[in-house]
């Protein structure tokens, strides 16, 4: 959490503020989203997030199937904006439309995707997994070294 705070506080420096042109609301939303995503990688929240994903995604798919059944449609046309007349519309199976998902569900799906990216190396062949774990250890220990150098308490798992 300390590294996250430090990274976000870099935007206090106008030369480093990548979001300087964003509106205040957009910057606030981006900050909240980044914090939510990073905190979701905490393994203490792992099973809570997995349970929420299963529940929310199942519910969303069931609602989409119910809408499809009640409308009697098998496929639908989905286009974004205006297409030139010569382009045919693309037929897609009816189902969940990403544009219909709530902000809460989109955040949850993004948290889950980040979690998969964060721990996905565990599913690699052993030698590749060891390579990534070795890099992770180097990163953790380097952070611990920097914290020690700065006179800060060393974060868990970061001390050699």
Residue pairs with C-beta under 8 A, 6 or more apart in sequence:
1 39
2 147
2 152
2 155
3 143
3 155
4 34
4 35
4 38
4 39
8 31
8 34
8 35
10 16
10 17
11 17
11 18
11 19
11 27
14 20
19 26
19 27
19 30
22 30
33 107
33 110
36 107
36 111
37 107
37 110
37 111
37 114
39 45
40 49
40 111
40 112
40 114
40 115
41 114
41 115
41 118
46 115
49 108
49 111
49 112
49 115
50 112
52 108
53 108
53 109
53 112
56 104
56 105
56 108
57 105
57 109
60 96
60 101
60 105
61 95
61 96
64 94
64 95
64 96
64 97
65 95
67 94
68 74
68 94
68 95
71 94
73 94
74 93
74 94
75 91
75 92
75 93
75 94
76 91
76 92
76 94
77 89
77 90
77 91
77 92
78 89
78 90
78 92
78 97
79 89
79 90
83 89
98 106
101 109
121 128
121 129
121 132
121 133
122 129
124 132
140 157
140 158
141 158
141 159
141 160
143 155
143 158
144 154
144 155
144 158
144 159
144 160
145 160
147 153
147 154
147 155
147 158
148 154
148 159
